[in-house]
Amino acid sequence: MMFNGPNRFRRRTADVRVSQPFTVQAEIASFSTGPLEELKTVSGAPIMGIEPTMTSDGRLLLFQGGPLNNGAIDYLMYSYNPTPCAATGWSEPRPLSMMFNDTTPGIKRYPMAWQRMKAATGEAFGDTVAGGNLIRAAYPWVDHEGRNVLYAAVGFTGAAGGRREAMSLIGADTGWIAHHIDGSLNTDRQDIAHLFYSGPMWNFEQERALAELPARLEQRNPLPPRHQDARRALALRQQHGRLQRGGPGRVAQSLRAALSAHERDGHPGGNV
């Protein structure tokens, strides 16, 4: 992108050399960057938008843009490339709500694409550009695996304008239904708009790792047969599903409770 210029995505390679790596004496020995390159689709068109976010494999790009890829914004869009972080070969940008009917090879590796997305009311988001009812969004943040995306869903009524309220989550972990997050991510009526220049999604990733810890402990120290119905693990997953829209503190409390129960059953515990 270009500040106060055309909303065209670009990339630049960087070469960073570190001397004495993995030691307390490590320091940057050299740093250089390559030329700027515009991202191009398979047809040679530029990808136009703002606020890009990418999965950890470098293949799925989500951003705020327009359904016609003409420089408009206010819609949640995506583009896919089988070659990670490449400058060319990106699929033509499409609204995220149309991801479920995308036949591009490789798209179905991302759980977000497995089912049609719906609004919190249960109404299906649009599956064509002409049909409307597409996901309006700003400041998207996608998780590592392309399971969910966090975004601002509602416009701010203050002087700044723009979509800066109602931080919401949609994807596989919400049943492909948009959920307004009940927690500190969202402002109250007396607060100011939030601009996210660092991803709240990383907090969700940390919570997921915590929630999966009891299962990893159980693999090392299997529960007795009477516990094989997985009720304890299932309860934790259900609660994590709620707390993912709440806050990390209560997730840690739930994890401590699960580990305490694990210890009472005669298995080694751990610190959280």
N, C-alpha and C positions, 0 to 999 in steps of 0.2 A: 504494500500500500504506500501511498505518498501523502504526507501531511498537506491538507488543503489542496490536494491535486486529484487526479483520476484514481478511483477506487479499484485499482488493478493489483492483484496479488503478485508479489515478486519473491525471489529467493536469492540467497547469497551463501556460498560455501565459506567455511572458516577452517583454518589449519592452526591448531594450538599445540605447541610442543612444550612438555613439562620435563624439567631436569630433576633427577632424584625422586621419581614418583613414589607414592605410598610411603613417604618418610616425612618427618617433621621439617626437613630441609627442602621439601618440594617447592619449586617456584616455576613460574612461566618463563621459559627460555626464549620463545619466539611466538609471534601471532601474526597471521596474515589472512586476508579475505579475498575471495574471488569476485568476479564481476556480477553485477545485478542481472538477473534473468527473469523475465515475465513468465508466470505460469500460463501454459497454453493447453487448450482442450484438444481432443483428437481431431477436431476440425480446424485447429489453428487459432481459434478465438481466445481472447484473454478471459480469465476468471475475474469477475468484477464483484466486489463486496468489501466488507470490513469485518473486523473482530474474528479472525480465523482461529480455529482450534482443531487439533489433529489427534487421532489415535496413536498409540505407542508404536504401531508397526509402520507409521509414515504413509499409509495408503488411503485413509479416509479423512477427508477435509470437510469440516462443518464451518459455517460462517453466516453472518447476516448479509443478505443480498436480496435480489429480486427474481421473481419467477422467470423472467425473460433474459436474465444475465445482461442487463443493459445499463447497469450502474445504479438502479433503484435499490433501496434497502427496506428493512422492516420485516423481512421474512426469513425463516430458518431454512437454509439451503445446504446441499452437500455435493461433493464431487469425489470420485474414486479413481485411483490409479494403481494398476498392478505392480508398478515399479515404485518402491518407496521414495518419497521426497523428490521425485523427478520434476524437471522443469516442463516437460511436455507429456502428452499422452493422458491427460485427465479427462474423465467423462464429462459430458455436457452437464452443467449444474442443474439440479432438480430440487424442488421443495422436499424437505425431509419427510413429510407425510406421504410422499409417493415412493419412499424407499422400499416398502413391502412388495410393490409390483414391479420393481426394477429387475430385469433379466440379465443385467451385466454380470458375467462370471466373477465370483469373488465377493459380491455384495452380501451374500447370505452368511458369510463368516461372522458378521456383526449381529448380535442378538437384537439390536434395534430394528433390524430389517425383517424379523421373523413374523411379525403380525402388523395389522393396520393400527395406526395410532388414533386415539380418541381424546376428545376434550374431557374435562372433569365432569361435565354433564352426561357423558356417555355418547355424545354425538361424534360420529366419525369425522376426522379431518379429511379434507379433499384429496382425491386420488388423481386429479387432472389439474393442469394449470388453469384451464378455462372454467372449471367448475367452482373455483373459489374455495372458501373456508380452509385456507392453508394456515399453518402455524405462524403467527406473528411473534417475533422474538428479537431480543438483543442480548449482547454479552453471553453468548453460549460457551459452555465448557463441557467437552465430552470426556468420558472416563477412558482409561487405558484400552479397554477391550471393545469399545463401541457398544456397550450395554445400555447406557443412559446418557442423557444430555441435560445439563442444568442451564436455565436461561431466565432472563427477565421477561415477564409476560405482559405487564401493564405499564402504560405510559405514566410518567411522573407529571403531576399537575403544577409543579413549581416552575420557577423562571427558566431552569435548565432545560426542561422538556425531555423528550426521548423516553424510551422504555427503561425504567430504572427501578421498578417496583414489582412485587409479586414474583419473587424468585421461585421457579417451579422446576420439577423434575419429571421427565418422561422417558420410558424405555422398558426394558425387560423386567427390571426390578419393581416397576410400578404397574405391571400388567399392561404396558403400552397405553396407559391412561395418564393424562397430565395431572400432577399433584402439586398443589400449592404447599410449600414447605412451612410447617408450623414451628418456627424456631427463630433464632437470632439472625438468620440470614435476611429475614424480612423486617422492614422498618415498621414502627407503629405509626399511628396517625399524627403524633407530635414530632416525629423524627424527620431526617432529611433523606434524600435519595442516596442509594449506594451505587458506587461504580466499582466493578470488580476487575482489578488489574492483576490479581493473582487468583488462582483457581480454587474456589471453595470445594471443588470436586475432589481435591486431594484429601480433604478431611474424610469424605465418604470412603475413599479407598483405604484409609487407615482404619476406619471403623469396620470395614468388611474383613480386613485381616484379623482384627481382634475377634470378630464374631466367629471366624473359622477356626480359631485356636483350639476350642474344646474338641472339635472333630479331629484335629491333628494329634491332640493328646490322646484321644481314644484309639487312634491307629497304633500308637506306641504302647498304650496300656488298655487293652480292650475291656469294656464294661462286662460285668457278669451277664449270663444269659437273660436274667429277668429284666435287664435294661435294653435289650436289643430292639425294643419297639421304637427307639430313637425319639421318644417323647421329649426328653430333655433337650436334645439338639434342635428339634423342631420348634420348641417353645422359644429358644434363643433366636432362631432365624426369624420367627414371626415378630418378636419384639424388636429385633434389629430393623426389620422392615418399617416399623413405626418410628423408631428412634432415628433412623436415617433422615427422617424429616423433622427431627427434634434437635439432638445435640450429642456430642461425643461423651459427655460426662456420664449420662445414664447408660450408655452402651457399656462403659467400663464397669459400672455397678452391676449390670446384668451378667457380665463376664465373670466378675468376682464371685457372684452368687453361684454361677454354674460350676466354677472351679471348686468352690467350697463343698458343694454337693458331691463333686467328683472325689474329693478327698475323704468325705464321710463314708463313701462306699469302699474305702480301703485302697485308693490309688494315689500315687505321688501327685502333689499339686505343683503350683508354680506361682510366681509373682506377676502381678499386673500393674 
